[in-house]
């Protein structure tokens, strides 16, 4: 402490003056502890004649105590900047209260709030820093003088706050205030209506403003108003759909800073610690760029403080622990030396002095021998930050040659077997006819991304097929800048894109319509199978945003569900997951979507019609959905039911009888699942398996459903009921419905009649739905439909294996000696082929040659010929099983 005091008096005129001005603080520093000195400094304004004087004295005294504690190494950097930031908060809050009460003494000081931006927002204020506040007011609650407009009152309150905080007088000042971060600062008043500010950030804000709001927080004034504003702009800052235009904007700002402050870029005397290459700003931007990329999906990465952000990014493996530690060490050092620069004369400076004597003075204030020692301390850290930041942001972007001959040579070097053909594709892309390439920024982003993309295409199993499909994507993209910047910023995605375009036209079509689907693949979790159903429902619900209306919720859930479905398809194409696991994943995603969308649809319906006492909606899944074995293209077979009686009536503003109530509600649930919105389509819904088919009511009571199944249903309806699974409703109601289904399936039946009707049904299907070729996995002879008919006929005839999951039913029938073990093997192979063909060959034609090894490996076989042999064997086994089942009861039939 004594050494720190001596250095301060010798090398800092400002600190020497303040130590003389506040003898009580000086005494506490000399004879007490840093804690006592800080407590003494906080009381320096107690006897001041005015609030302005009190604020100034407290700031000067506290800055002095903190500076000496910092020089003595007794206050960690994080604690120092937090103390300075807290002082700013308290000073602003006292200034707001005073400004309001001076004008309206009897009013409650509310309706005016300050949002802290920049280092104030992240609680990292400099020793001699300005603050970047955003003044907002609520016209409805701001106290006014008689006949005064809210806007005029807010500006006057803001002006008084500025005067109390910034104006210099004999006592000094509190903080410099910079209001230029407010929207359109050159033309707008200093205080803005809160809803106008929200509207601006939702519709007109510039990309760099997103980065600024990473560090935004409420600092002073009306807490509820500040929270309202920050909640409202949350989707603007943290977007699940990545905006790589914003990332490019930050990188562009870095380049402009380097150009504008060119004198401070070269390391040495005169180097700008804040804006220089490898300086403070590049550490901050390094963290913020990664936060913008990942923070929309991962709330744990939304730390305001730079050091906290670096730690969170490293913990989540978004940056290496080495880079995080190096950047954090450099940041602490740079900010500490920045404080030394500012302590000398209380000037807001960031540049090392160019004058050797002045540089020596700063070094000695820090405890070093001379300026050379200071430069030697800083240089390794500056070089390291510059290297890490440049590795991420890049100094310049490689572009492919424009001259056709040179381009063709380069494509051959990249690895294209037909460089002339590839060059023709690139030339066509560069012609600018595609809608996504009609603007200069889009073309610039495209050219920057192109080398990486073509290298990935050259390594693809079918490069020209990938290029042809990419051309379709280019033609259909509504806008390309973000898509191209995403690929440039995440080279690993180009590999996935090449695989998708080589193998999966279904996914390629989706990507062309909704390019933001590629965003989801930047997270490693995209290659994990979906979590348990309850967790998946919570994931879809927890993403809810404040103030969402019904349509916005539908759009949001669609985006999340389609991201999950797209990622499952990519898992198949890249070989990350097995087909059988993916079919279950598809079903789980669909069930979670149905539960969430049914909940919000019912809540919306109840606003007008209320609830039906003692009744609730139940939803039954049938077919592949009931058996939890969906493909990418599966529709959802649903039956709507309701508990309770027909006579009940809803209790809302527009009451309805139970039957009318649920028959109006059910189509809304179907629409929520199936009607396309701005976020795209979701599922096709088929309700034809309900009682009486398309001629029956869409929703019937559970009691009516049981009576119908017992007295009127056809055999084919009971065969369909074998795949039924209650998926929506309270646990008790679903259990009761499951019991109804079980009682129905265990009714006494004539086995011969069951078999005869099953055979007739299968014959009718064969007549009306012809197989699409040898690779129609469902309808061809010995395909999945034959296997399902065989299993369901045995289930209904014997009552054995009554489970909606085919694999469970087959296992039970196998134990009973009714089917062979190879039936399970056939089922697994056929389902694996079906889910793969839905992606790589939706028309059921033989897949392209480059995709055949992928399909074979996914089905657990070494090559295409082995798969063909296994497929033939499976079909033969299934055909034999179906013939045996059909013949066994032929006499009885």
ZAMARGU-4260 file (C-alpha; in steps of 0.2 Angstrom, whole numbers, plus 5000, padded with zeros to 4 digits):
<rodrens>
0) 5000/5000/5000 | 5014/5012/5004 | 5023/5008/4988 | 5006/5011/4979 | 5003/5028/4987
5) 5021/5033/4983 | 5019/5029/4965 | 5003/5038/4964 | 5009/5054/4972 | 5025/5053/4961
10) 5017/5048/4944 | 4999/5054/4944 | 4995/5072/4946 | 4976/5068/4948 | 4978/5055/4962
15) 4990/5067/4971 | 4977/5080/4971 | 4963/5069/4976 | 4973/5062/4991 | 4976/5079/4997
20) 4958/5084/4994 | 4951/5069/5004 | 4963/5067/5019 | 4951/5054/5028 | 4953/5043/5013
25) 4972/5045/5012 | 4973/5041/5031 | 4962/5025/5029 | 4974/5020/5015 | 4990/5024/5025
30) 4985/5016/5041 | 4970/5005/5038 | 4963/4993/5025 | 4957/4995/5007 | 4940/4990/5014
35) 4940/5004/5026 | 4946/5016/5013 | 4932/5012/5001 | 4919/5014/5015 | 4926/5031/5019
40) 4926/5036/5001 | 4908/5031/5000 | 4903/5044/5013 | 4913/5058/5006 | 4897/5067/5000
45) 4887/5066/5015 | 4890/5084/5020 | 4889/5091/5002 | 4878/5106/5000 | 4869/5099/4985
50) 4866/5082/4976 | 4877/5087/4962 | 4892/5090/4974 | 4888/5074/4984 | 4889/5064/4968
55) 4905/5072/4962 | 4914/5070/4979 | 4909/5052/4981 | 4915/5048/4963 | 4932/5057/4966
60) 4935/5049/4983 | 4930/5032/4978 | 4940/5032/4962 | 4955/5037/4972 | 4953/5023/4985
65) 4950/5010/4971 | 4965/5017/4961 | 4977/5015/4976 | 4970/4997/4979 | 4972/4993/4961
70) 4990/4999/4961 | 4993/4989/4977 | 4986/4973/4969 | 4973/4972/4983 | 4958/4973/4971
75) 4956/4961/4957 | 4951/4968/4940 | 4934/4961/4940 | 4930/4968/4957 | 4937/4985/4952
80) 4926/4987/4936 | 4911/4981/4945 | 4913/4994/4959 | 4915/5008/4946 | 4899/5001/4937
85) 4889/5000/4953 | 4894/5018/4957 | 4887/5023/4940 | 4871/5014/4943 | 4868/5022/4960
90) 4873/5039/4953 | 4861/5038/4939 | 4846/5032/4950 | 4848/5046/4962 | 4849/5058/4947
95) 4833/5052/4940 | 4824/5053/4956 | 4830/5071/4959 | 4826/5076/4941 | 4808/5070/4943
100) 4805/5076/4961 | 4812/5093/4957 | 4798/5095/4943 | 4784/5086/4952 | 4787/5085/4971
105) 4772/5074/4975 | 4774/5062/4961 | 4781/5044/4962 | 4797/5044/4952 | 4793/5031/4939
110) 4790/5030/4920 | 4808/5034/4916 | 4822/5021/4915 | 4840/5019/4909 | 4847/5005/4900
115) 4866/5003/4901 | 4875/4998/4886 | 4894/4996/4882 | 4906/4992/4897 | 4893/5000/4909
120) 4880/4987/4903 | 4893/4973/4906 | 4899/4980/4923 | 4916/4983/4916 | 4918/5002/4917
125) 4935/5010/4915 | 4943/5020/4928 | 4940/5036/4918 | 4926/5030/4906 | 4911/5038/4899
130) 4894/5028/4900 | 4883/5024/4886 | 4865/5025/4892 | 4848/5023/4883 | 4835/5035/4890
135) 4817/5028/4889 | 4801/5033/4896 | 4783/5027/4897 | 4771/5041/4892 | 4757/5033/4902
140) 4766/5034/4919 | 4779/5047/4918 | 4775/5062/4930 | 4770/5078/4921 | 4767/5096/4925
145) 4751/5103/4920 | 4748/5104/4901 | 4765/5096/4897 | 4768/5083/4884 | 4776/5067/4889
150) 4790/5069/4876 | 4794/5086/4883 | 4795/5081/4901 | 4806/5066/4897 | 4818/5076/4887
155) 4819/5089/4902 | 4822/5075/4914 | 4835/5068/4903 | 4844/5084/4902 | 4844/5086/4921
160) 4851/5069/4923 | 4865/5073/4911 | 4868/5090/4920 | 4869/5081/4937 | 4881/5067/4931
165) 4892/5075/4917 | 4893/5094/4920 | 4910/5099/4927 | 4912/5111/4941 | 4923/5115/4956
170) 4919/5098/4963 | 4924/5089/4946 | 4911/5077/4937 | 4903/5060/4940 | 4904/5052/4923
175) 4904/5057/4905 | 4889/5053/4895 | 4888/5047/4877 | 4870/5045/4870 | 4875/5041/4853
180) 4870/5023/4854 | 4852/5027/4854 | 4842/5024/4838 | 4846/5037/4825 | 4855/5048/4837
185) 4858/5062/4825 | 4839/5065/4823 | 4830/5058/4839 | 4827/5066/4856 | 4838/5061/4870
190) 4824/5051/4878 | 4813/5039/4868 | 4796/5032/4871 | 4798/5014/4876 | 4787/5007/4863
195) 4794/5017/4849 | 4811/5010/4854 | 4805/4993/4854 | 4797/4995/4836 | 4814/5002/4830
200) 4824/4987/4836 | 4811/4975/4829 | 4810/4982/4812 | 4824/4995/4808 | 4840/4991/4819
205) 4857/4989/4811 | 4867/4973/4813 | 4880/4981/4825 | 4866/4986/4837 | 4863/4967/4840
210) 4881/4966/4847 | 4878/4982/4857 | 4863/4974/4866 | 4873/4958/4871 | 4879/4969/4886
215) 4862/4978/4889 | 4855/4979/4906 | 4843/4990/4917 | 4854/5002/4927 | 4843/5015/4935
220) 4825/5021/4936 | 4809/5012/4934 | 4814/4993/4935 | 4798/4987/4928 | 4799/4998/4913
225) 4817/4993/4910 | 4813/4974/4911 | 4798/4977/4899 | 4810/4984/4886 | 4823/4971/4888
230) 4811/4957/4887 | 4803/4964/4872 | 4819/4966/4862 | 4826/4949/4868 | 4821/4940/4851
235) 4830/4954/4841 | 4847/4951/4851 | 4846/4932/4853 | 4840/4924/4837 | 4839/4905/4835
240) 4840/4908/4816 | 4858/4914/4814 | 4861/4931/4806 | 4879/4929/4798 | 4876/4947/4791
245) 4878/4953/4808 | 4894/4943/4811 | 4901/4950/4795 | 4896/4968/4801 | 4906/4965/4816
250) 4921/4959/4806 | 4918/4974/4795 | 4918/4986/4810 | 4935/4979/4815 | 4942/4982/4798
255) 4935/5000/4798 | 4942/5003/4815 | 4959/4997/4809 | 4958/5009/4795 | 4952/5024/4804
260) 4964/5023/4819 | 4978/5018/4808 | 4991/5028/4818 | 4987/5017/4833 | 4988/5000/4824
265) 5007/4998/4825 | 5013/4991/4841 | 5025/5002/4851 | 5024/5020/4858 | 5007/5028/4852
270) 4998/5010/4851 | 4980/5011/4854 | 4976/4998/4867 | 4957/4999/4864 | 4956/5000/4845
275) 4973/4993/4839 | 4976/4977/4831 | 4976/4964/4844 | 4969/4976/4857 | 4954/4977/4869
280) 4941/4978/4856 | 4946/4963/4847 | 4945/4952/4863 | 4927/4959/4865 | 4922/4956/4847
285) 4930/4939/4848 | 4918/4934/4862 | 4903/4943/4855 | 4904/4935/4838 | 4904/4918/4846
290) 4889/4923/4857 | 4879/4930/4842 | 4882/4913/4833 | 4877/4902/4847 | 4868/4912/4861
295) 4851/4911/4852 | 4851/4893/4855 | 4861/4892/4871 | 4856/4904/4885 | 4871/4899/4895
300) 4882/4909/4883 | 4873/4926/4885 | 4885/4933/4898 | 4887/4952/4897 | 4904/4953/4904
305) 4918/4949/4892 | 4928/4937/4904 | 4912/4928/4909 | 4908/4926/4890 | 4925/4919/4887
310) 4923/4906/4901 | 4906/4901/4896 | 4911/4899/4878 | 4926/4888/4883 | 4915/4878/4895
315) 4903/4874/4881 | 4918/4870/4869 | 4913/4884/4857 | 4931/4890/4858 | 4947/4881/4864
320) 4951/4883/4883 | 4968/4889/4877 | 4961/4903/4867 | 4949/4908/4881 | 4963/4908/4894
325) 4975/4918/4883 | 4961/4931/4878 | 4956/4933/4896 | 4974/4935/4902 | 4977/4948/4889
330) 4960/4957/4892 | 4964/4959/4911 | 4982/4966/4907 | 4976/4978/4893 | 4962/4985/4904
335) 4974/4987/4919 | 4986/4996/4908 | 4972/5006/4901 | 4968/5011/4919 | 4986/5017/4922
340) 4984/5028/4907 | 4969/5036/4913 | 4975/5038/4931 | 4988/5050/4927 | 4977/5065/4923
345) 4959/5057/4924 | 4958/5058/4905 | 4948/5046/4894 | 4963/5039/4884 | 4967/5022/4877
350) 4984/5025/4868 | 5001/5022/4875 | 5010/5039/4875 | 5021/5043/4860 | 5033/5053/4871
355) 5046/5042/4879 | 5046/5052/4895 | 5027/5050/4897 | 5028/5032/4892 | 5041/5029/4906
360) 5029/5038/4918 | 5015/5026/4915 | 5026/5011/4916 | 5033/5017/4933 | 5015/5021/4939
365) 5012/5002/4936 | 5028/4997/4945 | 5039/4994/4930 | 5056/5001/4927 | 5053/5010/4911
370) 5043/5011/4895 | 5053/4998/4886 | 5048/4986/4900 | 5030/4990/4898 | 5031/4987/4879
375) 5039/4970/4883 | 5025/4966/4895 | 5011/4970/4882 | 5019/4964/4865 | 5016/4945/4867
380) 4998/4947/4873 | 4995/4959/4858 | 5002/4947/4846 | 4992/4932/4853 | 4976/4942/4853
385) 4979/4947/4835 | 4983/4930/4829 | 4967/4922/4838 | 4956/4936/4831 | 4962/4935/4814
390) 4961/4916/4813 | 4942/4918/4817 | 4938/4934/4807 | 4951/4933/4793 | 4961/4946/4785
395) 4956/4944/4767 | 4945/4931/4758 | 4951/4920/4745 | 4941/4921/4729 | 4941/4909/4714
400) 4948/4915/4697 | 4936/4924/4686 | 4945/4920/4670 | 4937/4903/4663 | 4954/4895/4659
405) 4961/4899/4676 | 4945/4894/4685 | 4946/4877/4676 | 4964/4874/4681 | 4959/4878/4699
410) 4944/4866/4699 | 4956/4853/4693 | 4968/4856/4707 | 4953/4856/4720 | 4949/4838/4714
415) 4935/4839/4701 | 4936/4824/4689 | 4927/4835/4676 | 4934/4852/4679 | 4926/4859/4662
420) 4909/4853/4667 | 4911/4860/4685 | 4917/4877/4678 | 4901/4878/4667 | 4891/4877/4683
425) 4901/4890/4692 | 4900/4902/4677 | 4881/4899/4677 | 4880/4903/4695 | 4890/4919/4693
430) 4879/4925/4679 | 4868/4933/4692 | 4852/4926/4686 | 4848/4918/4702 | 4837/4929/4714
435) 4849/4926/4728 | 4863/4933/4719 | 4856/4950/4712 | 4863/4961/4725 | 4882/4966/4727
440) 4882/4960/4746 | 4875/4943/4741 | 4888/4941/4727 | 4902/4946/4738 | 4897/4934/4751
445) 4894/4920/4738 | 4912/4923/4731 | 4919/4922/4749 | 4910/4906/4752 | 4913/4898/4735
450) 4931/4890/4737 | 4926/4881/4753 | 4910/4875/4745 | 4918/4868/4729 | 4931/4859/4739
455) 4917/4850/4749 | 4908/4846/4732 | 4924/4839/4725 | 4925/4827/4739 | 4907/4822/4738
460) 4902/4805/4732 | 4893/4813/4717 | 4901/4831/4714 | 4890/4835/4699 | 4874/4829/4706
465) 4878/4840/4721 | 4882/4855/4710 | 4866/4853/4700 | 4855/4852/4716 | 4864/4867/4723
470) 4859/4877/4708 | 4841/4873/4712 | 4844/4880/4729 | 4852/4896/4722 | 4837/4898/4711
475) 4824/4896/4725 | 4833/4905/4739 | 4824/4921/4743 | 4839/4930/4750 | 4857/4923/4750
480) 4868/4934/4761 | 4866/4925/4778 | 4866/4908/4770 | 4883/4911/4761 | 4890/4919/4776
485) 4885/4904/4787 | 4894/4892/4775 | 4909/4903/4775 | 4910/4905/4794 | 4906/4886/4797
490) 4917/4876/4785 | 4911/4860/4792 | 4893/4864/4786 | 4899/4864/4768 | 4903/4845/4771
495) 4886/4842/4777 | 4878/4852/4763 | 4888/4842/4750 | 4882/4826/4757 | 4864/4832/4758
500) 4864/4838/4740 | 4873/4822/4734 | 4861/4810/4742 | 4845/4817/4748 | 4834/4827/4736
505) 4820/4828/4750 | 4832/4837/4761 | 4839/4848/4747 | 4821/4854/4743 | 4818/4858/4761
510) 4834/4868/4762 | 4830/4878/4746 | 4813/4883/4754 | 4820/4886/4771 | 4839/4889/4771
515) 4839/4893/4789 | 4837/4875/4793 | 4856/4873/4790 | 4858/4884/4805 | 4853/4870/4817
520) 4867/4860/4811 | 4880/4871/4819 | 4876/4863/4836 | 4884/4846/4840 | 4867/4842/4848
525) 4859/4842/4831 | 4867/4825/4828 | 4860/4818/4844 | 4843/4808/4844 | 4829/4818/4852
530) 4828/4818/4871 | 4813/4809/4880 | 4796/4815/4876 | 4794/4826/4892 | 4810/4835/4888
535) 4806/4838/4870 | 4789/4845/4875 | 4798/4856/4888 | 4810/4862/4874 | 4796/4867/4863
540) 4787/4876/4877 | 4802/4884/4885 | 4807/4893/4869 | 4791/4904/4871 | 4793/4922/4870
545) 4784/4936/4880 | 4769/4943/4870 | 4768/4929/4857 | 4751/4928/4850 | 4743/4911/4844
550) 4750/4913/4826 | 4767/4917/4832 | 4767/4902/4843 | 4762/4891/4828 | 4776/4898/4818
555) 4789/4896/4832 | 4784/4878/4835 | 4785/4874/4817 | 4802/4881/4816 | 4808/4870/4830
560) 4800/4854/4824 | 4806/4856/4806 | 4824/4859/4813 | 4822/4843/4823 | 4815/4833/4808
565) 4828/4840/4796 | 4842/4836/4808 | 4836/4818/4809 | 4837/4817/4790 | 4854/4823/4790
570) 4859/4811/4804 | 4854/4797/4792 | 4863/4804/4777 | 4879/4807/4787 | 4878/4790/4795
575) 4877/4797/4813 | 4861/4787/4818 | 4853/4771/4814 | 4837/4771/4803 | 4827/4762/4817
580) 4832/4775/4830 | 4828/4789/4818 | 4810/4782/4815 | 4807/4782/4833 | 4814/4800/4834
585) 4803/4806/4820 | 4788/4799/4830 | 4794/4807/4846 | 4796/4824/4838 | 4778/4823/4830
590) 4771/4818/4847 | 4779/4832/4856 | 4773/4844/4842 | 4755/4838/4844 | 4755/4840/4863
595) 4762/4857/4862 | 4751/4863/4848 | 4735/4855/4855 | 4738/4864/4872 | 4740/4881/4864
600) 4725/4878/4852 | 4714/4872/4866 | 4719/4888/4877 | 4715/4899/4862 | 4698/4890/4860
605) 4694/4892/4878 | 4695/4910/4878 | 4679/4911/4869 | 4670/4895/4873 | 4677/4890/4890
610) 4679/4872/4896 | 4666/4858/4896 | 4665/4852/4914 | 4670/4834/4916 | 4676/4833/4898
615) 4693/4834/4889 | 4700/4831/4872 | 4709/4814/4868 | 4719/4810/4853 | 4723/4793/4847
620) 4737/4789/4835 | 4736/4775/4823 | 4747/4768/4809 | 4765/4771/4809 | 4762/4785/4821
625) 4754/4774/4833 | 4768/4761/4831 | 4781/4775/4833 | 4790/4771/4817 | 4788/4787/4806
630) 4798/4791/4791 | 4803/4809/4785 | 4787/4809/4774 | 4774/4801/4785 | 4758/4808/4788
635) 4749/4807/4805 | 4734/4795/4807 | 4723/4803/4821 | 4707/4800/4829 | 4699/4813/4840
640) 4689/4808/4855 | 4682/4816/4871 | 4678/4811/4888 | 4662/4814/4897 | 4644/4815/4891
645) 4636/4823/4876 | 4624/4833/4886 | 4637/4844/4895 | 4639/4862/4890 | 4655/4873/4890
650) 4656/4888/4902 | 4663/4901/4891 | 4656/4917/4884 | 4650/4907/4869 | 4644/4891/4876
655) 4643/4875/4866 | 4636/4857/4869 | 4650/4845/4871 | 4648/4837/4853 | 4648/4854/4845
660) 4662/4860/4856 | 4674/4846/4852 | 4669/4845/4834 | 4674/4863/4832 | 4690/4861/4842
665) 4697/4846/4833 | 4698/4854/4816 | 4708/4868/4824 | 4720/4856/4831 | 4722/4848/4814
670) 4725/4865/4806 | 4738/4869/4819 | 4747/4853/4814 | 4744/4854/4795 | 4740/4872/4788
675) 4756/4880/4782 | 4761/4896/4790 | 4775/4909/4787 | 4787/4896/4795 | 4782/4882/4782
680) 4771/4866/4783 | 4772/4853/4796 | 4762/4837/4795 | 4749/4830/4784 | 4735/4824/4795
685) 4723/4809/4790 | 4707/4807/4801 | 4699/4794/4790 | 4701/4780/4802 | 4688/4788/4814
690) 4672/4779/4817 | 4661/4779/4801 | 4676/4786/4791 | 4674/4802/4782 | 4655/4801/4784
695) 4657/4801/4803 | 4659/4815/4816 | 4677/4821/4818 | 4676/4819/4837 | 4665/4807/4846
700) 4664/4803/4865 | 4674/4788/4872 | 4658/4780/4876 | 4652/4781/4858 | 4668/4775/4852
705) 4668/4760/4862 | 4650/4756/4857 | 4654/4758/4839 | 4669/4747/4840 | 4659/4734/4849
710) 4644/4734/4838 | 4647/4742/4821 | 4665/4742/4816 | 4672/4732/4802 | 4686/4719/4804
715) 4698/4731/4795 | 4694/4744/4808 | 4699/4732/4822 | 4715/4728/4812 | 4719/4747/4811
720) 4715/4748/4830 | 4730/4736/4833 | 4742/4751/4830 | 4732/4763/4841 | 4741/4772/4855
725) 4733/4786/4865 | 4745/4801/4864 | 4735/4816/4871 | 4725/4819/4886 | 4727/4817/4905
730) 4735/4801/4911 | 4719/4794/4918 | 4709/4798/4902 | 4723/4790/4891 | 4723/4775/4903
735) 4704/4773/4901 | 4705/4774/4882 | 4719/4761/4882 | 4708/4750/4892 | 4693/4753/4879
740) 4705/4748/4865 | 4711/4732/4874 | 4693/4727/4878 | 4689/4729/4859 | 4704/4719/4853
745) 4700/4705/4865 | 4682/4703/4859 | 4677/4685/4853 | 4679/4683/4834 | 4678/4670/4821
750) 4696/4667/4816 | 4691/4661/4799 | 4681/4677/4796 | 4695/4688/4802 | 4707/4680/4790
755) 4695/4680/4775 | 4691/4699/4777 | 4710/4702/4779 | 4714/4693/4763 | 4700/4703/4754
760) 4706/4719/4761 | 4724/4715/4755 | 4718/4711/4738 | 4708/4727/4737 | 4724/4737/4741
765) 4734/4728/4728 | 4721/4733/4715 | 4719/4751/4719 | 4737/4755/4725 | 4750/4747/4712
770) 4768/4745/4718 | 4779/4758/4711 | 4793/4746/4706 | 4805/4733/4714 | 4810/4746/4727
775) 4792/4750/4733 | 4796/4744/4751 | 4778/4745/4757 | 4767/4739/4743 | 4777/4727/4733
780) 4775/4708/4736 | 4783/4703/4752 | 4784/4721/4757 | 4779/4730/4773 | 4760/4730/4770
785) 4761/4711/4768 | 4770/4709/4784 | 4758/4721/4793 | 4743/4711/4787 | 4751/4695/4792
790) 4755/4701/4810 | 4739/4710/4813 | 4728/4695/4807 | 4738/4684/4819 | 4735/4697/4833
795) 4717/4698/4830 | 4714/4680/4828 | 4724/4675/4844 | 4724/4690/4855 | 4743/4687/4857
800) 4755/4702/4855 | 4742/4716/4857 | 4754/4730/4856 | 4755/4745/4843 | 4774/4742/4841
805) 4776/4729/4827 | 4793/4723/4834 | 4785/4720/4851 | 4770/4711/4843 | 4782/4700/4832
810) 4792/4695/4847 | 4777/4689/4856 | 4770/4680/4841 | 4787/4672/4839 | 4788/4666/4857
815) 4770/4658/4854 | 4777/4649/4838 | 4766/4658/4826 | 4780/4667/4816 | 4798/4663/4813
820) 4813/4674/4820 | 4817/4680/4803 | 4801/4690/4803 | 4809/4702/4815 | 4824/4703/4804
825) 4813/4706/4789 | 4804/4720/4798 | 4820/4729/4803 | 4827/4728/4786 | 4812/4734/4777
830) 4809/4749/4789 | 4827/4754/4787 | 4826/4753/4769 | 4809/4763/4769 | 4816/4777/4780
835) 4832/4778/4769 | 4822/4778/4752 | 4810/4792/4758 | 4826/4803/4758 | 4837/4797/4744
840) 4824/4790/4732 | 4806/4797/4736 | 4800/4790/4720 | 4805/4772/4725 | 4816/4771/4710
845) 4833/4763/4712 | 4845/4776/4721 | 4858/4785/4711 | 4874/4774/4711 | 4884/4786/4723
850) 4870/4784/4736 | 4869/4765/4735 | 4883/4762/4747 | 4876/4774/4760 | 4859/4765/4760
855) 4867/4748/4761 | 4878/4754/4776 | 4863/4762/4785 | 4854/4745/4783 | 4869/4736/4791
860) 4876/4728/4775 | 4893/4730/4767 | 4888/4735/4750 | 4873/4737/4738 | 4874/4719/4731
865) 4873/4712/4749 | 4858/4723/4752 | 4849/4717/4736 | 4851/4699/4742 | 4845/4703/4760
870) 4830/4712/4753 | 4825/4698/4741 | 4827/4686/4756 | 4816/4697/4767 | 4803/4698/4754
875) 4803/4680/4751 | 4801/4677/4770 | 4787/4689/4772 | 4778/4682/4756 | 4779/4665/4764
880) 4772/4671/4781 | 4758/4680/4773 | 4753/4665/4762 | 4754/4654/4777 | 4743/4666/4788
885) 4730/4668/4773 | 4729/4649/4770 | 4728/4643/4788 | 4710/4648/4790 | 4705/4647/4772
890) 4693/4632/4775 | 4684/4642/4789 | 4683/4657/4778
</rodrens>
